[in-house]
Amino acid sequence: MRRSYNLWCRTIVAVALVALAGCGRADRPSAPQQTRPNLSVPSNRETAQCLADLRELHVSFQVLPDRETGPGCGLNGTVKLVDIGVPVANLTAVRCNEARAFIGWTRNAVAPAAYQMLGSELARVDSMGSYACRNVVGSTRGPVRRSGHAIANAIDIGGFVLKDGRRITVLNDWNSSDPQVRQFLQTIRASACKRFGTVLSPDYNAAHRNHLHLEDDHANFCR
Protein backbone atom coordinates (compact mmCIF):
# COMPACT_ATOMS: atom_id res chain seq x y z
CA MET A 1 0.00 0.00 0.00
CA ARG A 2 2.78 2.37 0.94
CA ARG A 3 4.64 1.45 -2.26
CA SER A 4 1.54 2.22 -4.29
CA TYR A 5 1.18 5.54 -2.49
CA ASN A 6 4.80 6.52 -3.25
CA LEU A 7 4.35 5.60 -6.92
CA TRP A 8 1.18 7.72 -7.07
CA CYS A 9 3.07 10.74 -5.57
CA ARG A 10 5.91 10.43 -8.04
CA THR A 11 3.43 10.28 -10.88
CA ILE A 12 1.65 13.42 -9.67
CA VAL A 13 4.96 15.31 -9.38
CA ALA A 14 6.03 14.24 -12.87
CA VAL A 15 2.71 15.36 -14.35
CA ALA A 16 3.02 18.70 -12.56
CA LEU A 17 6.52 19.27 -13.92
CA VAL A 18 5.37 18.51 -17.43
CA ALA A 19 2.46 20.90 -17.01
CA LEU A 20 4.74 23.66 -15.79
CA ALA A 21 7.11 23.13 -18.70
CA GLY A 22 4.17 23.16 -21.06
CA CYS A 23 2.98 26.46 -19.63
CA GLY A 24 6.30 28.03 -20.46
CA ARG A 25 6.04 26.94 -24.09
CA ALA A 26 2.44 28.03 -24.41
CA ASP A 27 3.13 31.70 -23.66
CA ARG A 28 1.54 33.94 -26.27
CA PRO A 29 4.27 35.14 -28.67
CA SER A 30 4.94 38.84 -28.44
CA ALA A 31 3.59 40.88 -31.33
CA PRO A 32 6.25 42.11 -33.78
CA GLN A 33 7.27 45.65 -33.00
CA GLN A 34 6.46 48.23 -35.60
CA THR A 35 9.20 50.78 -36.01
CA ARG A 36 8.25 54.32 -36.87
CA PRO A 37 10.05 55.43 -40.02
CA ASN A 38 12.49 58.30 -39.65
CA LEU A 39 10.95 61.36 -41.27
CA SER A 40 14.31 63.15 -41.32
CA VAL A 41 12.75 66.20 -39.70
CA PRO A 42 14.72 69.46 -40.02
CA SER A 43 15.41 71.38 -36.84
CA ASN A 44 13.38 74.46 -35.95
CA ARG A 45 16.54 76.55 -36.21
CA GLU A 46 17.29 75.22 -39.70
CA THR A 47 13.76 75.94 -40.89
CA ALA A 48 13.75 79.43 -39.36
CA GLN A 49 16.99 80.31 -41.16
CA CYS A 50 15.64 78.96 -44.43
CA LEU A 51 12.43 80.99 -44.14
CA ALA A 52 14.53 84.09 -43.48
CA ASP A 53 16.51 83.31 -46.63
CA LEU A 54 13.32 83.04 -48.68
CA ARG A 55 12.23 86.46 -47.46
CA GLU A 56 15.58 87.92 -48.49
CA LEU A 57 15.05 86.43 -51.95
CA HIS A 58 11.79 88.44 -52.16
CA VAL A 59 9.62 85.49 -53.12
CA SER A 60 6.01 85.00 -52.11
CA PHE A 61 5.32 81.84 -50.12
CA GLN A 62 3.05 80.33 -47.48
CA VAL A 63 4.33 78.39 -44.46
CA LEU A 64 2.48 75.08 -44.17
CA PRO A 65 1.65 73.31 -40.87
CA ASP A 66 3.72 70.29 -39.88
CA ARG A 67 1.89 66.99 -39.99
CA GLU A 68 2.53 63.28 -40.41
CA THR A 69 0.61 61.88 -43.37
CA GLY A 70 1.44 58.19 -43.24
CA PRO A 71 4.21 55.69 -42.41
CA GLY A 72 7.42 57.37 -43.51
CA CYS A 73 5.52 60.34 -44.96
CA GLY A 74 4.99 63.84 -43.63
CA LEU A 75 5.32 67.57 -43.98
CA ASN A 76 7.88 69.26 -41.74
CA GLY A 77 9.31 72.70 -42.40
CA THR A 78 7.46 72.95 -45.71
CA VAL A 79 6.21 75.89 -47.74
CA LYS A 80 4.03 76.52 -50.76
CA LEU A 81 5.78 78.75 -53.28
CA VAL A 82 3.32 81.33 -54.60
CA ASP A 83 5.55 83.55 -56.74
CA ILE A 84 9.29 83.13 -57.36
CA GLY A 85 9.45 85.48 -60.34
CA VAL A 86 8.70 82.77 -62.92
CA PRO A 87 5.43 80.80 -62.92
CA VAL A 88 5.81 77.17 -61.82
CA ALA A 89 2.99 74.75 -62.62
CA ASN A 90 1.82 71.86 -60.40
CA LEU A 91 3.98 72.65 -57.38
CA THR A 92 2.48 71.89 -53.96
CA ALA A 93 4.23 71.45 -50.60
CA VAL A 94 8.03 71.72 -50.67
CA ARG A 95 10.49 71.49 -47.79
CA CYS A 96 12.07 74.89 -47.27
CA ASN A 97 15.67 73.94 -48.10
CA GLU A 98 14.48 72.23 -51.27
CA ALA A 99 12.48 75.33 -52.17
CA ARG A 100 15.51 77.57 -51.62
CA ALA A 101 17.67 75.45 -53.92
CA PHE A 102 14.93 75.31 -56.53
CA ILE A 103 14.51 79.09 -56.55
CA GLY A 104 18.24 79.59 -57.02
CA TRP A 105 18.35 77.03 -59.83
CA THR A 106 15.37 78.52 -61.67
CA ARG A 107 16.53 82.12 -61.36
CA ASN A 108 20.26 81.72 -61.80
CA ALA A 109 20.55 78.72 -64.11
CA VAL A 110 17.40 77.90 -66.06
CA ALA A 111 16.29 81.45 -66.91
CA PRO A 112 19.76 82.69 -68.04
CA ALA A 113 20.41 79.47 -70.00
CA ALA A 114 17.08 79.77 -71.83
CA TYR A 115 17.88 83.33 -72.90
CA GLN A 116 21.53 82.79 -73.78
CA MET A 117 21.23 79.38 -75.45
CA LEU A 118 17.71 79.37 -76.88
CA GLY A 119 17.25 83.08 -77.49
CA SER A 120 14.05 83.52 -75.50
CA GLU A 121 13.08 84.42 -71.95
CA LEU A 122 11.65 81.76 -69.68
CA ALA A 123 7.86 81.96 -69.38
CA ARG A 124 7.03 78.96 -67.15
CA VAL A 125 8.51 75.92 -65.48
CA ASP A 126 6.35 72.80 -65.76
CA SER A 127 6.64 70.74 -62.61
CA MET A 128 5.32 67.20 -62.29
CA GLY A 129 4.83 67.64 -58.56
CA SER A 130 6.70 67.69 -55.29
CA TYR A 131 4.93 65.98 -52.36
CA ALA A 132 3.58 62.42 -52.73
CA CYS A 133 3.47 59.73 -50.04
CA ARG A 134 5.09 56.93 -52.05
CA ASN A 135 8.12 54.70 -52.42
CA VAL A 136 11.06 55.09 -54.78
CA VAL A 137 10.10 53.84 -58.25
CA GLY A 138 12.24 52.44 -61.03
CA SER A 139 15.11 51.21 -58.83
CA THR A 140 16.04 47.63 -57.97
CA ARG A 141 18.82 48.57 -55.57
CA GLY A 142 18.35 47.42 -51.98
CA PRO A 143 15.07 47.19 -50.06
CA VAL A 144 11.96 49.20 -50.83
CA ARG A 145 12.26 52.68 -49.35
CA ARG A 146 10.35 55.94 -49.28
CA SER A 147 10.96 58.51 -51.99
CA GLY A 148 12.16 62.02 -51.20
CA HIS A 149 8.72 63.06 -52.42
CA ALA A 150 7.23 61.38 -49.32
CA ILE A 151 8.64 64.20 -47.18
CA ALA A 152 8.23 66.96 -49.81
CA ASN A 153 11.99 67.04 -50.31
CA ALA A 154 12.03 66.49 -54.08
CA ILE A 155 10.65 68.19 -57.18
CA ASP A 156 10.15 66.62 -60.60
CA ILE A 157 10.53 68.92 -63.61
CA GLY A 158 8.97 67.88 -66.89
CA GLY A 159 9.64 70.89 -69.13
CA PHE A 160 9.87 74.59 -69.77
CA VAL A 161 7.80 77.08 -71.76
CA LEU A 162 9.58 79.99 -73.45
CA LYS A 163 8.11 83.40 -74.15
CA ASP A 164 8.44 82.80 -77.88
CA GLY A 165 5.92 79.95 -77.51
CA ARG A 166 8.26 76.97 -77.62
CA ARG A 167 7.91 74.19 -75.06
CA ILE A 168 11.01 72.20 -74.22
CA THR A 169 10.30 68.87 -72.51
CA VAL A 170 12.61 66.29 -71.00
CA LEU A 171 10.65 63.49 -72.68
CA ASN A 172 10.77 64.84 -76.23
CA ASP A 173 13.92 66.95 -76.23
CA TRP A 174 16.54 65.18 -74.12
CA ASN A 175 17.86 63.67 -77.37
CA SER A 176 16.61 66.48 -79.61
CA SER A 177 17.97 66.88 -83.13
CA ASP A 178 18.61 70.53 -82.21
CA PRO A 179 22.04 70.68 -80.53
CA GLN A 180 21.18 73.93 -78.73
CA VAL A 181 18.14 72.35 -77.08
CA ARG A 182 20.15 69.30 -76.04
CA GLN A 183 22.88 71.52 -74.65
CA PHE A 184 20.33 73.61 -72.74
CA LEU A 185 18.97 70.54 -70.94
CA GLN A 186 22.45 69.20 -70.22
CA THR A 187 23.55 72.60 -68.90
CA ILE A 188 20.67 73.01 -66.48
CA ARG A 189 21.13 69.45 -65.24
CA ALA A 190 24.81 70.15 -64.56
CA SER A 191 23.83 73.29 -62.66
CA ALA A 192 21.22 71.35 -60.67
CA CYS A 193 23.89 68.87 -59.63
CA LYS A 194 25.72 71.72 -57.88
CA ARG A 195 22.61 72.77 -55.94
CA PHE A 196 20.83 69.51 -55.07
CA GLY A 197 22.07 66.32 -53.42
CA THR A 198 20.43 63.97 -55.92
CA VAL A 199 19.65 64.78 -59.55
CA LEU A 200 18.20 62.07 -61.79
CA SER A 201 17.53 62.37 -65.52
CA PRO A 202 16.75 60.10 -68.50
CA ASP A 203 20.41 59.02 -68.34
CA TYR A 204 19.68 57.29 -65.03
CA ASN A 205 16.80 54.94 -65.86
CA ALA A 206 13.54 54.62 -67.78
CA ALA A 207 11.49 55.82 -64.80
CA HIS A 208 13.06 59.28 -65.32
CA ARG A 209 12.72 59.43 -69.09
CA ASN A 210 10.27 62.33 -68.84
CA HIS A 211 11.58 64.45 -65.98
CA LEU A 212 14.46 65.71 -63.89
CA HIS A 213 14.30 64.62 -60.26
CA LEU A 214 15.77 67.27 -57.95
CA GLU A 215 16.24 66.31 -54.30
CA ASP A 216 17.92 68.12 -51.40
CA ASP A 217 19.38 65.09 -49.61
CA HIS A 218 23.16 65.78 -49.60
CA ALA A 219 23.77 62.47 -51.40
CA ASN A 220 26.07 63.95 -54.06
CA PHE A 221 24.55 61.74 -56.76
CA CYS A 222 24.09 63.12 -60.26
CA ARG A 223 23.06 61.04 -63.23
C-alpha positions in Angstrom: 0.0 0.0 0.0 2.8 2.4 0.9 4.6 1.4 -2.3 1.5 2.2 -4.3 1.2 5.5 -2.5 4.8 6.5 -3.3 4.4 5.6 -6.9 1.2 7.7 -7.1 3.1 10.7 -5.6 5.9 10.4 -8.0 3.4 10.3 -10.9 1.6 13.4 -9.7 5.0 15.3 -9.4 6.0 14.2 -12.9 2.7 15.4 -14.4 3.0 18.7 -12.6 6.5 19.3 -13.9 5.4 18.5 -17.4 2.5 20.9 -17.0 4.7 23.7 -15.8 7.1 23.1 -18.7 4.2 23.2 -21.1 3.0 26.5 -19.6 6.3 28.0 -20.5 6.0 26.9 -24.1 2.4 28.0 -24.4 3.1 31.7 -23.7 1.5 33.9 -26.3 4.3 35.1 -28.7 4.9 38.8 -28.4 3.6 40.9 -31.3 6.3 42.1 -33.8 7.3 45.7 -33.0 6.5 48.2 -35.6 9.2 50.8 -36.0 8.3 54.3 -36.9 10.0 55.4 -40.0 12.5 58.3 -39.7 10.9 61.4 -41.3 14.3 63.2 -41.3 12.8 66.2 -39.7 14.7 69.5 -40.0 15.4 71.4 -36.8 13.4 74.5 -35.9 16.5 76.6 -36.2 17.3 75.2 -39.7 13.8 75.9 -40.9 13.7 79.4 -39.4 17.0 80.3 -41.2 15.6 79.0 -44.4 12.4 81.0 -44.1 14.5 84.1 -43.5 16.5 83.3 -46.6 13.3 83.0 -48.7 12.2 86.5 -47.5 15.6 87.9 -48.5 15.0 86.4 -52.0 11.8 88.4 -52.2 9.6 85.5 -53.1 6.0 85.0 -52.1 5.3 81.8 -50.1 3.1 80.3 -47.5 4.3 78.4 -44.5 2.5 75.1 -44.2 1.6 73.3 -40.9 3.7 70.3 -39.9 1.9 67.0 -40.0 2.5 63.3 -40.4 0.6 61.9 -43.4 1.4 58.2 -43.2 4.2 55.7 -42.4 7.4 57.4 -43.5 5.5 60.3 -45.0 5.0 63.8 -43.6 5.3 67.6 -44.0 7.9 69.3 -41.7 9.3 72.7 -42.4 7.5 73.0 -45.7 6.2 75.9 -47.7 4.0 76.5 -50.8 5.8 78.8 -53.3 3.3 81.3 -54.6 5.6 83.5 -56.7 9.3 83.1 -57.4 9.4 85.5 -60.3 8.7 82.8 -62.9 5.4 80.8 -62.9 5.8 77.2 -61.8 3.0 74.8 -62.6 1.8 71.9 -60.4 4.0 72.6 -57.4 2.5 71.9 -54.0 4.2 71.4 -50.6 8.0 71.7 -50.7 10.5 71.5 -47.8 12.1 74.9 -47.3 15.7 73.9 -48.1 14.5 72.2 -51.3 12.5 75.3 -52.2 15.5 77.6 -51.6 17.7 75.4 -53.9 14.9 75.3 -56.5 14.5 79.1 -56.5 18.2 79.6 -57.0 18.4 77.0 -59.8 15.4 78.5 -61.7 16.5 82.1 -61.4 20.3 81.7 -61.8 20.6 78.7 -64.1 17.4 77.9 -66.1 16.3 81.4 -66.9 19.8 82.7 -68.0 20.4 79.5 -70.0 17.1 79.8 -71.8 17.9 83.3 -72.9 21.5 82.8 -73.8 21.2 79.4 -75.5 17.7 79.4 -76.9 17.2 83.1 -77.5 14.1 83.5 -75.5 13.1 84.4 -71.9 11.6 81.8 -69.7 7.9 82.0 -69.4 7.0 79.0 -67.2 8.5 75.9 -65.5 6.4 72.8 -65.8 6.6 70.7 -62.6 5.3 67.2 -62.3 4.8 67.6 -58.6 6.7 67.7 -55.3 4.9 66.0 -52.4 3.6 62.4 -52.7 3.5 59.7 -50.0 5.1 56.9 -52.1 8.1 54.7 -52.4 11.1 55.1 -54.8 10.1 53.8 -58.2 12.2 52.4 -61.0 15.1 51.2 -58.8 16.0 47.6 -58.0 18.8 48.6 -55.6 18.4 47.4 -52.0 15.1 47.2 -50.1 12.0 49.2 -50.8 12.3 52.7 -49.4 10.3 55.9 -49.3 11.0 58.5 -52.0 12.2 62.0 -51.2 8.7 63.1 -52.4 7.2 61.4 -49.3 8.6 64.2 -47.2 8.2 67.0 -49.8 12.0 67.0 -50.3 12.0 66.5 -54.1 10.7 68.2 -57.2 10.2 66.6 -60.6 10.5 68.9 -63.6 9.0 67.9 -66.9 9.6 70.9 -69.1 9.9 74.6 -69.8 7.8 77.1 -71.8 9.6 80.0 -73.5 8.1 83.4 -74.1 8.4 82.8 -77.9 5.9 80.0 -77.5 8.3 77.0 -77.6 7.9 74.2 -75.1 11.0 72.2 -74.2 10.3 68.9 -72.5 12.6 66.3 -71.0 10.6 63.5 -72.7 10.8 64.8 -76.2 13.9 66.9 -76.2 16.5 65.2 -74.1 17.9 63.7 -77.4 16.6 66.5 -79.6 18.0 66.9 -83.1 18.6 70.5 -82.2 22.0 70.7 -80.5 21.2 73.9 -78.7 18.1 72.4 -77.1 20.2 69.3 -76.0 22.9 71.5 -74.7 20.3 73.6 -72.7 19.0 70.5 -70.9 22.5 69.2 -70.2 23.6 72.6 -68.9 20.7 73.0 -66.5 21.1 69.4 -65.2 24.8 70.1 -64.6 23.8 73.3 -62.7 21.2 71.4 -60.7 23.9 68.9 -59.6 25.7 71.7 -57.9 22.6 72.8 -55.9 20.8 69.5 -55.1 22.1 66.3 -53.4 20.4 64.0 -55.9 19.6 64.8 -59.5 18.2 62.1 -61.8 17.5 62.4 -65.5 16.7 60.1 -68.5 20.4 59.0 -68.3 19.7 57.3 -65.0 16.8 54.9 -65.9 13.5 54.6 -67.8 11.5 55.8 -64.8 13.1 59.3 -65.3 12.7 59.4 -69.1 10.3 62.3 -68.8 11.6 64.5 -66.0 14.5 65.7 -63.9 14.3 64.6 -60.3 15.8 67.3 -58.0 16.2 66.3 -54.3 17.9 68.1 -51.4 19.4 65.1 -49.6 23.2 65.8 -49.6 23.8 62.5 -51.4 26.1 64.0 -54.1 24.6 61.7 -56.8 24.1 63.1 -60.3 23.1 61.0 -63.2 
